[in-house]
Amino acid sequence: MVAIVTGGSSGTGREVARALADWRWAIVIVYLEHQRTAEATVEEILAAGGSVVAVRANLADDLDVQRLFAESIAAFAGVDVVVQTTTCSASVLYQNAARYVRSRGAIVSVPTADPVTAEVARQLRERGISIGWAPPEDVLAFLERWRTPTIP
């Protein structure tokens, strides 16, 4: 699995990135201003045997977000999950996720993030991409439920 984690260099994003790396997922840490913090998080995950890259991207800029997905796909051959732990500029991220996240993937956002528009929600559903919101402490539980579906 490959996950893009916005705000992955600090706070909730960092915790999520480290936990997903423990699950042996490849991680793309997205940062805008704190390069040293992002690099420290990358070094920590690499030292623990994880696969990770950091990408600087302004989530409000469509070209930056397209580049984020292009670099993620180049590094890990695809993207399965987007974890939106920042509270703003999610609409451009969601629009691009509808194009670039693999079918049957997932997007999970903290409740304070921008909502998904009806059109983008429709595009995500058509590709079987799960959409969810979870408080920061429940993001990993959401992804655990997503990755291990129950058998009817």
Accessible surface in RSA format (square Angstrom, percent):
REM  Atomic radii and reference values for relative SASA: ProtOr
REM  Chains: A
REM  Algorithm: Lee & Richards
REM  Probe-radius: 1.40
REM  Slices: 20
REM RES _ NUM      All-atoms   Total-Side   Main-Chain    Non-polar    All polar
REM                ABS   REL    ABS   REL    ABS   REL    ABS   REL    ABS   REL
RES MET A   1   108.81  56.4  66.99  44.3  41.82  99.6  68.87  58.5  39.95  52.9
RES VAL A   2     9.62   6.3   9.62   8.7   0.00   0.0   9.62   8.4   0.00   0.0
RES ALA A   3     0.00   0.0   0.00   0.0   0.00   0.0   0.00   0.0   0.00   0.0
RES ILE A   4     0.00   0.0   0.00   0.0   0.00   0.0   0.00   0.0   0.00   0.0
RES VAL A   5     0.00   0.0   0.00   0.0   0.00   0.0   0.00   0.0   0.00   0.0
RES THR A   6     0.06   0.0   0.06   0.1   0.00   0.0   0.06   0.1   0.00   0.0
RES GLY A   7    19.77  24.4   0.00   N/A  19.77  24.4  16.38  44.9   3.39   7.6
RES GLY A   8     0.00   0.0   0.00   N/A   0.00   0.0   0.00   0.0   0.00   0.0
RES SER A   9     6.78   5.7   6.38   8.5   0.40   0.9   0.00   0.0   6.78   9.5
RES SER A  10    62.79  53.1  57.97  77.4   4.82  11.1  28.69  61.1  34.10  47.8
RES GLY A  11    50.45  62.2   0.00   N/A  50.45  62.2  40.20 110.3  10.25  23.0
RES THR A  12    40.13  28.5  32.64  33.1   7.49  17.9  10.23  13.7  29.91  45.2
RES GLY A  13     1.33   1.6   0.00   N/A   1.33   1.6   0.00   0.0   1.33   3.0
RES ARG A  14    70.41  29.6  70.41  35.9   0.00   0.0  10.96  15.0  59.45  36.0
RES GLU A  15   114.97  66.0 108.90  82.4   6.07  14.4  35.94  69.5  79.03  64.5
RES VAL A  16     3.15   2.1   3.15   2.8   0.00   0.0   3.15   2.7   0.00   0.0
RES ALA A  17     0.00   0.0   0.00   0.0   0.00   0.0   0.00   0.0   0.00   0.0
RES ARG A  18    90.61  38.0  89.22  45.5   1.38   3.3  13.54  18.5  77.06  46.7
RES ALA A  19    21.13  19.4  16.85  26.0   4.29   9.8  20.95  29.5   0.19   0.5
RES LEU A  20     0.00   0.0   0.00   0.0   0.00   0.0   0.00   0.0   0.00   0.0
RES ALA A  21     5.88   5.4   4.95   7.6   0.93   2.1   5.35   7.5   0.54   1.4
RES ASP A  22   105.55  73.9  81.83  81.5  23.72  56.1  24.34  57.3  81.21  81.0
RES TRP A  23    64.97  26.1  43.57  21.1  21.40  50.3  29.20  15.6  35.77  58.0
RES ARG A  24   166.29  69.8 138.89  70.8  27.40  65.2  69.98  95.6  96.31  58.4
RES TRP A  25     9.45   3.8   7.88   3.8   1.57   3.7   3.77   2.0   5.68   9.2
RES ALA A  26    12.85  11.8  10.54  16.3   2.31   5.3  10.59  14.9   2.26   6.0
RES ILE A  27     0.00   0.0   0.00   0.0   0.00   0.0   0.00   0.0   0.00   0.0
RES VAL A  28     0.00   0.0   0.00   0.0   0.00   0.0   0.00   0.0   0.00   0.0
RES ILE A  29     0.00   0.0   0.00   0.0   0.00   0.0   0.00   0.0   0.00   0.0
RES VAL A  30     3.06   2.0   2.71   2.4   0.35   0.9   2.71   2.4   0.35   1.0
RES TYR A  31    30.77  14.4  22.99  13.1   7.78  20.3  13.53  10.2  17.24  21.3
RES LEU A  32    66.80  37.2  59.57  42.6   7.22  18.2  59.57  41.8   7.22  19.4
RES GLU A  33   134.29  77.1 100.12  75.7  34.16  81.3  36.63  70.9  97.65  79.7
RES HIS A  34   117.47  64.2 112.32  78.1   5.15  13.2  76.29  78.6  41.17  47.9
RES GLN A  35    96.64  54.0  94.16  68.8   2.48   5.9  18.50  39.4  78.14  59.3
RES ARG A  36   207.21  87.0 199.64 101.8   7.57  18.0  73.55 100.5 133.67  81.0
RES THR A  37    55.32  39.3  50.00  50.7   5.32  12.7  28.78  38.7  26.54  40.1
RES ALA A  38     0.22   0.2   0.22   0.3   0.00   0.0   0.22   0.3   0.00   0.0
RES GLU A  39    76.29  43.8  75.23  56.9   1.06   2.5  30.77  59.5  45.52  37.2
RES ALA A  40    55.78  51.3  48.61  75.0   7.17  16.3  51.23  72.1   4.56  12.1
RES THR A  41     1.03   0.7   0.90   0.9   0.13   0.3   0.00   0.0   1.03   1.6
RES VAL A  42    21.30  14.0  21.30  19.3   0.00   0.0  21.30  18.5   0.00   0.0
RES GLU A  43   115.14  66.1 109.97  83.2   5.17  12.3  40.03  77.4  75.11  61.3
RES GLU A  44    64.36  37.0  54.96  41.6   9.40  22.4  41.35  80.0  23.01  18.8
RES ILE A  45     3.73   2.1   1.97   1.5   1.76   4.3   3.71   2.7   0.02   0.1
RES LEU A  46    92.00  51.2  77.18  55.2  14.82  37.3  77.47  54.4  14.53  39.1
RES ALA A  47    94.37  86.8  49.54  76.4  44.84 102.0  62.33  87.8  32.04  84.9
RES ALA A  48    68.76  63.2  40.73  62.9  28.03  63.8  54.12  76.2  14.64  38.8
RES GLY A  49    56.17  69.3   0.00   N/A  56.17  69.3  32.91  90.3  23.25  52.1
RES GLY A  50    12.44  15.3   0.00   N/A  12.44  15.3   4.73  13.0   7.71  17.3
RES SER A  51    56.31  47.6  50.71  67.7   5.61  12.9  15.72  33.5  40.60  56.9
RES VAL A  52    10.74   7.1   0.00   0.0  10.74  25.9   0.00   0.0  10.74  29.1
RES VAL A  53    49.36  32.5  46.14  41.8   3.23   7.8  49.36  42.9   0.00   0.0
RES ALA A  54    37.36  34.3   9.91  15.3  27.45  62.4   9.91  14.0  27.45  72.7
RES VAL A  55     5.55   3.6   2.97   2.7   2.57   6.2   5.55   4.8   0.00   0.0
RES ARG A  56   124.75  52.4 119.89  61.1   4.86  11.6  40.75  55.7  84.00  50.9
RES ALA A  57     2.38   2.2   0.00   0.0   2.38   5.4   0.00   0.0   2.38   6.3
RES ASN A  58    55.68  38.4  55.68  53.8   0.00   0.0   5.23  12.6  50.45  48.8
RES LEU A  59    17.60   9.8  14.31  10.2   3.29   8.3  14.31  10.1   3.29   8.9
RES ALA A  60    61.21  56.3  37.87  58.4  23.34  53.1  39.48  55.6  21.74  57.6
RES ASP A  61    60.65  42.5  54.72  54.5   5.94  14.0  11.65  27.4  49.00  48.9
RES ASP A  62    59.74  41.8  54.11  53.9   5.63  13.3  30.80  72.5  28.94  28.9
RES LEU A  63   135.32  75.4 130.08  93.1   5.24  13.2 130.37  91.6   4.95  13.3
RES ASP A  64    28.47  19.9  28.31  28.2   0.16   0.4   0.91   2.1  27.57  27.5
RES VAL A  65     0.00   0.0   0.00   0.0   0.00   0.0   0.00   0.0   0.00   0.0
RES GLN A  66    56.94  31.8  54.53  39.9   2.40   5.7  10.99  23.4  45.95  34.8
RES ARG A  67    85.64  36.0  80.71  41.1   4.94  11.8  58.09  79.4  27.55  16.7
RES LEU A  68     0.00   0.0   0.00   0.0   0.00   0.0   0.00   0.0   0.00   0.0
RES PHE A  69     0.00   0.0   0.00   0.0   0.00   0.0   0.00   0.0   0.00   0.0
RES ALA A  70    59.66  54.9  47.75  73.7  11.90  27.1  54.93  77.4   4.72  12.5
RES GLU A  71    71.07  40.8  65.55  49.6   5.52  13.1  32.23  62.3  38.84  31.7
RES SER A  72     0.00   0.0   0.00   0.0   0.00   0.0   0.00   0.0   0.00   0.0
RES ILE A  73    61.51  35.0  58.76  43.8   2.75   6.6  58.76  42.3   2.75   7.5
RES ALA A  74    90.13  82.9  49.17  75.9  40.96  93.2  61.10  86.1  29.03  76.9
RES ALA A  75    49.57  45.6  13.38  20.6  36.19  82.3  24.46  34.4  25.11  66.5
RES PHE A  76    42.78  21.4  25.83  16.0  16.95  44.1  32.97  20.0   9.81  28.1
RES ALA A  77    81.82  75.2  57.57  88.8  24.25  55.2  64.30  90.5  17.52  46.4
RES GLY A  78     6.03   7.4   0.00   N/A   6.03   7.4   6.03  16.5   0.00   0.0
RES VAL A  79     0.00   0.0   0.00   0.0   0.00   0.0   0.00   0.0   0.00   0.0
RES ASP A  80    13.90   9.7  13.90  13.8   0.00   0.0   0.73   1.7  13.17  13.1
RES VAL A  81     0.00   0.0   0.00   0.0   0.00   0.0   0.00   0.0   0.00   0.0
RES VAL A  82     0.03   0.0   0.03   0.0   0.00   0.0   0.03   0.0   0.00   0.0
RES VAL A  83     0.28   0.2   0.28   0.3   0.00   0.0   0.28   0.2   0.00   0.0
RES GLN A  84     0.37   0.2   0.00   0.0   0.37   0.9   0.00   0.0   0.37   0.3
RES THR A  85    19.67  14.0   3.31   3.4  16.35  39.0   0.88   1.2  18.79  28.4
RES THR A  86    42.88  30.5  37.77  38.3   5.12  12.2  42.69  57.3   0.19   0.3
RES THR A  87    79.59  56.6  69.30  70.3  10.28  24.5  40.28  54.1  39.31  59.4
RES CYS A  88    77.68  58.8  76.67  85.5   1.01   2.4  29.70  75.3  47.98  51.7
RES SER A  89    33.32  28.2  20.59  27.5  12.72  29.3  12.77  27.2  20.55  28.8
RES ALA A  90     0.00   0.0   0.00   0.0   0.00   0.0   0.00   0.0   0.00   0.0
RES SER A  91    41.99  35.5  40.27  53.8   1.71   4.0  18.84  40.1  23.15  32.4
RES VAL A  92    25.30  16.6  25.30  22.9   0.00   0.0  25.30  22.0   0.00   0.0
RES LEU A  93     0.00   0.0   0.00   0.0   0.00   0.0   0.00   0.0   0.00   0.0
RES TYR A  94     2.13   1.0   2.13   1.2   0.00   0.0   2.12   1.6   0.01   0.0
RES GLN A  95    77.68  43.4  74.61  54.5   3.06   7.3  15.95  33.9  61.73  46.8
RES ASN A  96     0.00   0.0   0.00   0.0   0.00   0.0   0.00   0.0   0.00   0.0
RES ALA A  97     0.00   0.0   0.00   0.0   0.00   0.0   0.00   0.0   0.00   0.0
RES ALA A  98     4.55   4.2   0.56   0.9   3.99   9.1   0.69   1.0   3.85  10.2
RES ARG A  99   135.91  57.1 108.86  55.5  27.05  64.4  61.61  84.2  74.30  45.0
RES TYR A 100    76.96  35.9  65.00  37.0  11.96  31.1  40.42  30.4  36.54  45.0
RES VAL A 101     0.00   0.0   0.00   0.0   0.00   0.0   0.00   0.0   0.00   0.0
RES ARG A 102    94.03  39.5  89.18  45.5   4.84  11.5  46.70  63.8  47.32  28.7
RES SER A 103    68.67  58.0  51.95  69.3  16.73  38.5  29.65  63.1  39.03  54.7
RES ARG A 104   176.77  74.2 167.42  85.3   9.35  22.3  66.80  91.3 109.96  66.6
RES GLY A 105     1.89   2.3   0.00   N/A   1.89   2.3   1.88   5.1   0.02   0.0
RES ALA A 106     0.00   0.0   0.00   0.0   0.00   0.0   0.00   0.0   0.00   0.0
RES ILE A 107     0.65   0.4   0.65   0.5   0.00   0.0   0.65   0.5   0.00   0.0
RES VAL A 108     0.06   0.0   0.00   0.0   0.06   0.2   0.00   0.0   0.06   0.2
RES SER A 109     1.46   1.2   1.18   1.6   0.28   0.6   0.40   0.9   1.06   1.5
RES VAL A 110     6.76   4.5   6.76   6.1   0.01   0.0   6.76   5.9   0.01   0.0
RES PRO A 111    78.53  57.2  55.04  50.2  23.49  85.4  56.41  46.6  22.12 137.5
RES THR A 112    96.76  68.8  74.41  75.4  22.35  53.3  77.58 104.2  19.19  29.0
RES ALA A 113     8.49   7.8   0.00   0.0   8.49  19.3   0.04   0.0   8.46  22.4
RES ASP A 114    45.25  31.7  43.27  43.1   1.98   4.7   9.98  23.5  35.28  35.2
RES PRO A 115   104.31  76.0  99.32  90.5   4.99  18.1 100.78  83.2   3.52  21.9
RES VAL A 116    22.22  14.6   2.47   2.2  19.75  47.6   2.68   2.3  19.54  53.0
RES THR A 117    70.87  50.4  61.16  62.0   9.71  23.1  67.05  90.1   3.82   5.8
RES ALA A 118    87.56  80.5  69.44 107.2  18.12  41.2  76.98 108.4  10.58  28.0
RES GLU A 119    87.45  50.2  81.94  62.0   5.51  13.1  52.68 101.9  34.77  28.4
RES VAL A 120     9.15   6.0   9.15   8.3   0.00   0.0   9.15   7.9   0.00   0.0
RES ALA A 121    14.48  13.3  14.48  22.3   0.00   0.0  14.48  20.4   0.00   0.0
RES ARG A 122    95.18  40.0  95.10  48.5   0.08   0.2  54.04  73.9  41.14  24.9
RES GLN A 123    60.07  33.6  59.21  43.3   0.86   2.0  16.94  36.1  43.13  32.7
RES LEU A 124     0.00   0.0   0.00   0.0   0.00   0.0   0.00   0.0   0.00   0.0
RES ARG A 125   153.04  64.3 134.46  68.5  18.57  44.2  68.18  93.2  84.85  51.4
RES GLU A 126   121.41  69.7  80.87  61.2  40.54  96.5  45.77  88.5  75.64  61.8
RES ARG A 127    71.44  30.0  63.95  32.6   7.49  17.8  41.69  57.0  29.75  18.0
RES GLY A 128    22.92  28.3   0.00   N/A  22.92  28.3  13.54  37.2   9.38  21.0
RES ILE A 129     4.81   2.7   0.00   0.0   4.81  11.6   0.27   0.2   4.53  12.3
RES SER A 130    44.44  37.6  35.26  47.1   9.19  21.2  20.01  42.6  24.43  34.2
RES ILE A 131    45.25  25.7  17.15  12.8  28.10  67.7  17.15  12.4  28.10  76.2
RES GLY A 132     6.91   8.5   0.00   N/A   6.91   8.5   6.44  17.7   0.47   1.1
RES TRP A 133   112.30  45.1  84.97  41.1  27.33  64.2  81.23  43.3  31.07  50.4
RES ALA A 134     5.03   4.6   4.31   6.7   0.72   1.6   5.03   7.1   0.00   0.0
RES PRO A 135    52.34  38.1  52.29  47.7   0.05   0.2  52.34  43.2   0.00   0.0
RES PRO A 136    60.12  43.8  52.60  47.9   7.52  27.3  52.98  43.7   7.14  44.4
RES GLU A 137   139.17  79.9 102.34  77.4  36.83  87.7  67.22 130.0  71.95  58.7
RES ASP A 138    58.29  40.8  58.28  58.0   0.01   0.0  10.29  24.2  48.00  47.9
RES VAL A 139     0.67   0.4   0.66   0.6   0.01   0.0   0.66   0.6   0.01   0.0
RES LEU A 140    54.01  30.1  52.86  37.8   1.16   2.9  53.17  37.3   0.85   2.3
RES ALA A 141    45.13  41.5  35.68  55.1   9.45  21.5  42.40  59.7   2.73   7.2
RES PHE A 142    32.12  16.1  31.51  19.5   0.61   1.6  31.51  19.1   0.61   1.7
RES LEU A 143     0.00   0.0   0.00   0.0   0.00   0.0   0.00   0.0   0.00   0.0
RES GLU A 144    64.76  37.2  64.76  49.0   0.00   0.0  39.19  75.8  25.57  20.9
RES ARG A 145   151.54  63.6 139.90  71.3  11.64  27.7  78.26 107.0  73.28  44.4
RES TRP A 146    47.43  19.0  27.15  13.1  20.27  47.6  30.43  16.2  16.99  27.6
RES ARG A 147    84.70  35.6  58.94  30.0  25.76  61.3  14.68  20.1  70.02  42.4
RES THR A 148    74.89  53.3  62.00  62.9  12.89  30.7  57.32  77.0  17.57  26.6
RES PRO A 149   104.24  76.0  85.08  77.6  19.15  69.6  89.59  74.0  14.65  91.0
RES THR A 150   129.94  92.4 107.28 108.8  22.67  54.0  81.88 110.0  48.07  72.7
RES ILE A 151   163.16  92.8 135.20 100.7  27.96  67.4 136.10  98.0  27.07  73.5
RES PRO A 152   169.90 123.8 101.26  92.3  68.64 249.5 140.29 115.8  29.61 184.0
END  Absolute sums over single chains surface
CHAIN  1 A     7431.3       6039.4       1391.9       4151.0       3280.3
END  Absolute sums over all chains
TOTAL          7431.3       6039.4       1391.9       4151.0       3280.3
